[in-house]
């Protein structure tokens, strides 16, 4: 592995003209104490940096690239679309086709509104839930990230279940005062809150498989319990499937766990690597949106032809090839191999996995919520990350993120990753 010089020079230049040198905070590699690598290109499951290094990539642009980088069919669809124009600010056939395939793959969605980012999707779903129910209060869970809109950028206060306090400067306390934050997988606390305060809740929003505290699966009965509580109280259940949608199953986590939400937020994979997201649900709720109803939402570039083309092609390939069993097999094999390496080197660890998402926690576990995830040894992760980068394996530069396996990863790539891991531990010794 070449010592980074061009990337370091670019980063020094970037910090002078971009806050922190990056356009999304985790890209700064701050958690791992290294300068970020500046990427020039990607192909399949590999990426290439400015210094000529090649990495097996388990970030996949943070989840969208389930088919790998520069998939030939996606690239061709973009070329064909680009020749016709990049944006019209008017309806296109592609938007209708993408909406149709989403409703086919996710049965809980009868109507869908396309937006540009997961943040827009969750923010708009919350507004819709409040408009539909006529209520203000929402529940979220610590460690679940739903974008950076003000009312969702909240953390728990001093109690296990409490009204939230802002999680960022610039967010007024009044904005999050109707947001309650609970521990993920703590169904009883939510039940108590609703029983003691009936008919006040607009919605519960949850990642059905948490991915932003590392991968944390729902406990048996947790999602169905939330469904039952919302149904009885007249609140809406919102699944944030920005990460899990089309990733853990064709119909997302709601198919995997057989729990039907009222609203679903989608992103990442539906853009095929370009900026696109969506939220959807049954017709009687979605028609509260303008221009039919009184809940306002708009976006100049929503349904952008290029993003629609990439997303539509990606979803059609997933429907045609149905790669989920293969993704499951490869990711399970990777998780098993990691466990063996860690055991052989006496490393306390927990590996959580759902489908083609996994996380490694440097902690004996269990890890069922954010508070348990925080017990992981961050210094051990920092050293592990640096050694794996030296061995040509690119991981998310944070101990609280998911690894993503894509269809382009081969069993040989898995073997190379595990061998790199073994070498990294020998190097440390």
C-alpha positions as CSV (number, residue, x, y, z in Angstrom):
1,X,0.0,0.0,0.0
2,X,1.4,3.4,-1.1
3,X,1.7,6.1,1.6
4,X,-1.0,8.6,0.8
5,X,0.4,11.8,-0.5
6,X,-2.0,13.1,-3.1
7,X,-5.0,12.4,-0.8
8,X,-3.3,14.2,2.1
9,X,-2.5,17.2,-0.2
10,X,-6.1,17.3,-1.4
11,X,-7.4,17.1,2.2
12,X,-5.2,20.0,3.3
13,X,-6.6,22.0,0.4
14,X,-10.1,21.0,1.1
15,X,-10.1,22.0,4.8
16,X,-9.4,25.6,3.6
17,X,-12.5,25.8,1.5
18,X,-14.9,23.1,2.8
19,X,-15.9,22.9,6.5
20,X,-13.8,20.0,7.9
21,X,-12.6,19.3,4.4
22,X,-15.7,17.1,3.6
23,X,-19.3,17.4,2.6
24,X,-20.6,14.8,5.1
25,X,-18.9,14.6,8.5
26,X,-18.0,10.9,8.8
27,X,-16.0,11.1,5.6
28,X,-13.4,13.1,7.5
29,X,-12.0,9.9,9.1
30,X,-12.1,11.7,12.4
31,X,-13.0,8.6,14.4
32,X,-10.0,6.7,13.1
33,X,-7.4,9.5,13.3
34,X,-6.4,9.3,9.7
35,X,-6.6,11.6,6.6
36,X,-9.4,10.4,4.3
37,X,-8.6,8.8,1.0
38,X,-9.8,10.7,-2.1
39,X,-11.4,8.2,-4.5
40,X,-11.0,8.4,-8.2
41,X,-13.1,5.5,-9.5
42,X,-14.8,2.3,-8.7
43,X,-15.5,-0.9,-10.5
44,X,-17.4,-3.9,-9.1
45,X,-16.5,-4.3,-5.5
46,X,-13.3,-2.2,-5.7
47,X,-12.4,1.4,-5.5
48,X,-9.3,3.3,-6.5
49,X,-7.8,6.3,-4.7
50,X,-5.7,9.3,-5.9
51,X,-2.5,7.6,-4.9
52,X,-3.1,4.5,-7.0
53,X,-4.2,2.2,-4.2
54,X,-6.9,-0.4,-4.8
55,X,-9.4,-1.4,-2.0
56,X,-12.0,-4.1,-1.6
57,X,-14.9,-1.9,-0.7
58,X,-17.5,-2.7,2.0
59,X,-18.9,0.8,2.2
60,X,-20.6,0.8,-1.2
61,X,-21.3,4.5,-1.0
62,X,-22.9,3.8,2.4
63,X,-25.3,1.2,1.0
64,X,-26.8,2.2,-2.3
65,X,-24.5,0.1,-4.5
66,X,-26.0,-3.3,-4.0
67,X,-24.8,-4.2,-7.6
68,X,-21.3,-2.8,-7.0
69,X,-19.6,0.2,-8.6
70,X,-20.3,1.2,-12.3
71,X,-22.6,-1.8,-13.0
72,X,-22.6,-1.9,-16.9
73,X,-26.4,-1.9,-17.2
74,X,-26.8,1.1,-14.8
75,X,-24.1,3.0,-16.7
76,X,-25.7,2.3,-20.0
77,X,-29.1,3.5,-18.7
78,X,-27.4,6.7,-17.5
79,X,-25.7,7.3,-20.9
80,X,-29.0,6.9,-22.7
81,X,-30.8,9.2,-20.4
82,X,-28.1,11.8,-20.4
83,X,-28.4,12.2,-24.1
84,X,-32.0,13.3,-23.7
85,X,-31.4,15.9,-21.0
86,X,-30.6,16.1,-17.3
87,X,-33.7,17.8,-15.8
88,X,-37.0,19.2,-16.9
89,X,-39.0,20.2,-13.8
90,X,-41.9,18.3,-15.4
91,X,-43.3,14.7,-15.2
92,X,-41.5,12.0,-17.1
93,X,-42.3,8.4,-17.9
94,X,-39.5,7.1,-15.8
95,X,-41.0,8.5,-12.6
96,X,-44.2,6.6,-13.2
97,X,-42.2,3.4,-14.0
98,X,-40.1,3.8,-10.9
99,X,-43.2,4.4,-8.7
100,X,-44.8,1.3,-10.2
101,X,-41.9,-1.0,-9.5
102,X,-41.7,0.3,-5.9
103,X,-45.3,-0.5,-5.3
104,X,-44.8,-3.9,-6.8
105,X,-41.8,-4.7,-4.5
106,X,-43.1,-3.1,-1.3
107,X,-46.8,-4.2,-0.8
108,X,-47.5,-1.7,2.0
109,X,-46.9,1.1,-0.5
110,X,-49.9,2.0,-2.8
111,X,-48.7,5.5,-3.6
112,X,-45.2,7.0,-3.5
113,X,-43.7,10.4,-3.6
114,X,-40.1,10.7,-5.0
115,X,-37.7,13.1,-3.2
116,X,-33.9,13.6,-3.3
117,X,-32.6,12.3,0.0
118,X,-33.4,10.2,3.0
119,X,-33.6,13.3,5.1
120,X,-36.3,14.7,2.9
121,X,-38.1,11.4,3.0
122,X,-38.2,11.1,6.8
123,X,-38.9,14.8,7.3
124,X,-41.8,14.6,4.8
125,X,-43.2,11.4,6.3
126,X,-43.3,13.0,9.8
127,X,-45.1,16.1,8.4
128,X,-47.6,13.8,6.6
129,X,-48.2,11.8,9.8
130,X,-48.9,14.9,11.8
131,X,-51.2,16.3,9.1
132,X,-53.1,13.0,8.8
133,X,-53.5,12.4,12.6
134,X,-53.9,16.0,13.7
135,X,-51.4,15.2,16.4
136,X,-47.8,16.6,17.1
137,X,-46.0,14.1,19.3
138,X,-43.6,11.6,17.7
139,X,-41.4,8.7,19.1
140,X,-38.0,7.8,17.9
141,X,-35.2,5.6,19.3
142,X,-31.7,6.5,20.4
143,X,-29.1,5.5,17.9
144,X,-31.5,5.4,15.0
145,X,-30.6,8.2,12.5
146,X,-33.4,9.6,10.4
147,X,-31.5,12.4,8.6
148,X,-30.7,15.8,9.8
149,X,-34.0,17.6,9.8
150,X,-34.5,19.5,13.1
151,X,-37.3,17.5,14.8
152,X,-35.5,14.2,14.2
153,X,-32.0,15.4,15.2
154,X,-32.6,14.7,18.8
155,X,-31.1,12.6,21.6
156,X,-32.5,11.3,24.8
157,X,-32.3,13.4,28.0
158,X,-31.4,12.1,31.4
159,X,-34.0,9.4,31.7
160,X,-34.4,6.1,29.8
161,X,-37.5,7.6,28.1
162,X,-37.8,11.3,28.0
163,X,-38.6,14.3,25.9
164,X,-35.6,14.9,23.7
165,X,-33.0,17.6,23.7
166,X,-31.3,18.9,20.5
167,X,-28.5,16.8,19.2
168,X,-26.9,19.7,17.3
169,X,-26.2,23.4,17.8
170,X,-28.7,25.4,15.8
171,X,-31.7,23.2,16.7
172,X,-34.1,25.1,19.1
173,X,-35.3,23.1,22.0
174,X,-38.8,24.0,21.1
175,X,-38.5,22.1,17.8
176,X,-37.7,18.8,19.5
177,X,-40.0,19.2,22.5
178,X,-42.6,17.0,20.9
179,X,-40.1,14.2,20.1
180,X,-39.7,11.4,22.7
181,X,-36.6,9.2,22.6
182,X,-36.5,5.6,23.8
183,X,-34.0,2.8,23.8
184,X,-34.1,0.7,20.7
185,X,-35.8,-2.7,21.4
186,X,-37.5,-1.4,24.6
187,X,-41.1,-2.1,23.8
188,X,-42.3,-1.9,27.3
189,X,-41.2,1.7,27.8
190,X,-43.1,2.7,24.6
191,X,-46.2,0.8,25.7
192,X,-46.2,2.6,29.1
193,X,-45.8,6.0,27.5
194,X,-48.7,5.4,25.1
195,X,-51.0,4.0,27.8
196,X,-50.3,6.9,30.1
197,X,-50.7,9.5,27.3
198,X,-53.4,8.1,24.9
199,X,-54.4,9.8,21.7
200,X,-51.5,12.2,21.6
201,X,-49.0,10.4,19.4
202,X,-48.8,11.2,15.7
203,X,-46.2,8.5,14.8
204,X,-43.4,6.2,15.8
205,X,-40.5,6.3,13.4
206,X,-38.0,3.4,13.6
207,X,-35.2,1.7,11.6
208,X,-36.7,-1.8,11.4
209,X,-33.1,-3.0,11.4
210,X,-30.9,-0.3,12.9
211,X,-27.9,0.5,10.8
212,X,-26.6,3.8,12.1
213,X,-25.4,2.5,15.5
214,X,-23.9,-0.4,13.7
215,X,-26.2,-3.2,12.7
216,X,-28.7,-3.9,15.5
217,X,-31.6,-6.3,14.7
218,X,-35.0,-6.0,16.3
219,X,-35.7,-8.4,19.1
220,X,-38.5,-10.9,18.5
221,X,-41.8,-9.1,18.8
222,X,-40.4,-5.6,18.9
223,X,-41.7,-4.5,15.5
224,X,-45.0,-6.2,15.7
225,X,-45.4,-4.7,19.2
226,X,-44.9,-1.2,17.8
227,X,-47.4,-2.1,15.0
228,X,-50.0,-3.1,17.6
229,X,-49.5,-0.1,19.8
230,X,-49.8,2.3,16.9
231,X,-53.0,0.6,15.6
232,X,-54.7,0.8,19.0
233,X,-53.7,4.4,19.6
234,X,-54.5,5.7,16.1
235,X,-50.9,6.7,15.5
236,X,-48.9,5.9,12.3
237,X,-45.9,3.5,12.2
238,X,-43.1,4.8,10.0
239,X,-40.4,2.4,8.9
240,X,-37.2,4.2,7.9
241,X,-36.0,1.7,5.3
242,X,-33.6,4.1,3.7
243,X,-30.8,1.6,4.4
244,X,-32.8,-1.7,4.5
245,X,-35.1,-1.1,1.6
246,X,-34.4,-3.6,-1.2
247,X,-31.2,-4.5,0.8
248,X,-32.2,-7.2,3.3
249,X,-35.1,-8.6,1.1
250,X,-36.8,-7.5,-2.1
251,X,-39.5,-5.8,0.0
252,X,-37.2,-4.6,2.7
253,X,-37.2,-5.4,6.4
254,X,-41.0,-5.3,6.5
255,X,-41.0,-8.3,4.2
256,X,-38.3,-10.0,6.2
257,X,-40.1,-9.6,9.5
258,X,-43.7,-9.6,8.1
259,X,-44.7,-6.4,9.8
260,X,-46.6,-3.8,7.7
261,X,-46.0,-0.1,8.5
262,X,-48.3,2.8,7.6
263,X,-45.5,4.8,5.9
264,X,-42.2,3.7,4.5
265,X,-39.1,5.9,3.8
266,X,-36.8,4.7,1.1
267,X,-33.4,5.8,-0.2
268,X,-30.0,4.7,-1.2
269,X,-30.7,1.7,-3.5
270,X,-33.7,3.3,-5.2
271,X,-31.2,5.9,-6.7
272,X,-28.7,3.3,-7.9
273,X,-25.9,5.5,-6.6
274,X,-27.5,8.8,-7.5
275,X,-29.4,11.1,-5.2
276,X,-32.9,9.8,-4.9
277,X,-35.3,8.8,-2.1
278,X,-39.0,8.3,-1.6
279,X,-41.8,7.8,1.0
280,X,-45.0,6.0,0.5
281,X,-47.9,4.2,2.0
282,X,-51.6,3.6,1.4
283,X,-53.6,5.8,-0.9
284,X,-55.9,7.2,1.9
285,X,-52.8,8.6,3.7
286,X,-50.7,9.7,0.8
287,X,-53.5,11.7,-0.7
288,X,-53.2,14.1,2.2
289,X,-50.1,15.4,0.3
290,X,-50.4,18.5,-2.0
291,X,-51.6,19.0,-4.6
292,X,-54.4,16.7,-3.6
293,X,-54.4,17.4,0.2
294,X,-53.2,20.1,2.5
295,X,-49.8,18.7,3.6
296,X,-47.2,20.6,1.5
297,X,-44.1,19.0,0.1
298,X,-42.1,19.9,-3.0
299,X,-38.7,19.5,-4.7
300,X,-37.3,21.1,-7.9
301,X,-35.2,18.0,-8.7
302,X,-37.4,15.3,-7.3
303,X,-37.7,12.5,-9.8
304,X,-34.6,13.7,-11.6
305,X,-34.3,11.7,-14.8
306,X,-30.8,10.5,-14.2
307,X,-31.5,9.3,-10.7
308,X,-34.7,7.7,-11.8
309,X,-32.9,5.8,-14.6
310,X,-30.2,4.5,-12.3
311,X,-32.7,3.5,-9.6
312,X,-35.2,1.9,-12.1
313,X,-32.4,-0.1,-13.7
314,X,-31.1,-1.3,-10.3
315,X,-34.6,-2.4,-9.1
316,X,-35.3,-4.2,-12.4
317,X,-32.0,-6.1,-12.1
318,X,-32.9,-7.1,-8.5
319,X,-36.3,-8.3,-9.7
320,X,-34.8,-10.2,-12.6
321,X,-31.7,-11.8,-10.8
322,X,-33.1,-12.1,-7.3
323,X,-29.6,-12.2,-5.7
324,X,-30.7,-12.2,-2.1
325,X,-29.9,-15.9,-1.3
326,X,-26.4,-15.4,-2.8
327,X,-25.9,-12.1,-0.8
328,X,-27.0,-13.9,2.3
329,X,-24.6,-16.8,1.7
330,X,-21.6,-14.5,1.1
331,X,-22.3,-12.2,4.0
332,X,-22.8,-15.1,6.4
333,X,-19.5,-16.6,5.2
334,X,-17.8,-13.3,5.8
335,X,-19.2,-13.0,9.3
336,X,-18.2,-16.5,10.2
337,X,-14.7,-15.9,8.9
338,X,-14.3,-12.7,10.9
339,X,-15.5,-14.4,14.0
340,X,-12.9,-17.2,13.6
341,X,-10.1,-14.6,13.1
342,X,-11.2,-12.7,16.2
343,X,-11.4,-15.8,18.3
344,X,-8.0,-17.0,17.2
345,X,-6.5,-13.7,18.2
346,X,-8.4,-13.4,21.5
347,X,-10.3,-10.3,20.5
348,X,-13.6,-9.7,22.4
349,X,-16.3,-9.0,19.9
350,X,-19.9,-9.1,18.8
351,X,-20.9,-9.5,15.2
352,X,-24.5,-8.5,14.3
353,X,-25.8,-9.3,10.8
354,X,-29.0,-9.1,8.9
355,X,-28.9,-10.1,5.2
356,X,-26.0,-8.4,3.4
357,X,-25.4,-5.9,6.3
358,X,-23.1,-6.6,9.2
359,X,-21.2,-4.8,11.9
360,X,-18.3,-5.8,14.1
361,X,-18.3,-4.4,17.7
362,X,-15.2,-4.7,19.8
363,X,-17.2,-5.7,22.8
364,X,-18.3,-9.2,24.0
365,X,-22.0,-8.0,23.8
366,X,-24.8,-8.4,23.4
367,X,-25.5,-5.3,21.4
368,X,-29.3,-4.8,21.2
369,X,-29.4,-1.0,21.5
370,X,-27.3,2.2,21.1
371,X,-26.4,2.2,24.8
372,X,-24.8,-1.2,24.5
373,X,-23.1,-0.3,21.2
374,X,-21.4,2.6,22.9
375,X,-19.6,0.1,25.2
376,X,-17.5,-1.1,22.2
377,X,-13.8,-0.3,22.3
378,X,-13.3,2.6,19.9
379,X,-9.5,2.4,20.1
380,X,-9.4,-1.2,19.1
381,X,-11.6,-0.3,16.1
382,X,-9.3,2.6,15.2
383,X,-6.3,0.3,15.1
384,X,-8.2,-2.4,13.2
385,X,-9.5,0.1,10.6
386,X,-6.0,1.4,9.9
387,X,-4.5,-2.1,9.5
388,X,-7.3,-3.2,7.2
389,X,-6.8,-0.1,5.1
390,X,-3.1,-0.9,4.8
391,X,-4.1,-4.4,3.6
392,X,-6.4,-3.0,0.9
393,X,-9.8,-3.4,2.6
394,X,-12.0,-0.2,2.8
395,X,-14.4,-0.1,5.7
396,X,-16.6,2.6,7.1
397,X,-14.4,4.9,9.1
398,X,-16.6,4.6,12.2
399,X,-17.2,1.9,14.8
400,X,-20.9,2.5,14.5
401,X,-21.6,1.8,10.8
402,X,-22.6,-1.1,8.7
403,X,-20.5,-3.1,6.3
404,X,-22.3,-3.8,3.0
405,X,-21.8,-6.8,0.8
406,X,-22.8,-6.4,-2.9
407,X,-23.4,-8.7,-5.8
408,X,-20.0,-7.9,-7.2
409,X,-18.2,-9.4,-4.1
410,X,-17.1,-12.9,-5.0
411,X,-16.2,-15.7,-2.6
412,X,-12.6,-15.0,-3.7
413,X,-13.0,-11.4,-2.5
414,X,-14.3,-12.7,0.8
415,X,-11.3,-15.0,1.1
416,X,-9.0,-12.1,0.3
417,X,-10.7,-10.0,3.0
418,X,-10.2,-12.6,5.6
419,X,-6.6,-13.2,4.7
420,X,-6.0,-9.5,4.9
421,X,-7.5,-9.6,8.4
422,X,-5.2,-12.4,9.5
423,X,-2.2,-10.5,8.2
424,X,-3.4,-7.3,9.9
425,X,-3.3,-9.1,13.3
426,X,0.1,-10.6,12.6
427,X,1.4,-7.2,11.7
428,X,0.1,-5.8,15.0
429,X,1.9,-8.6,16.9
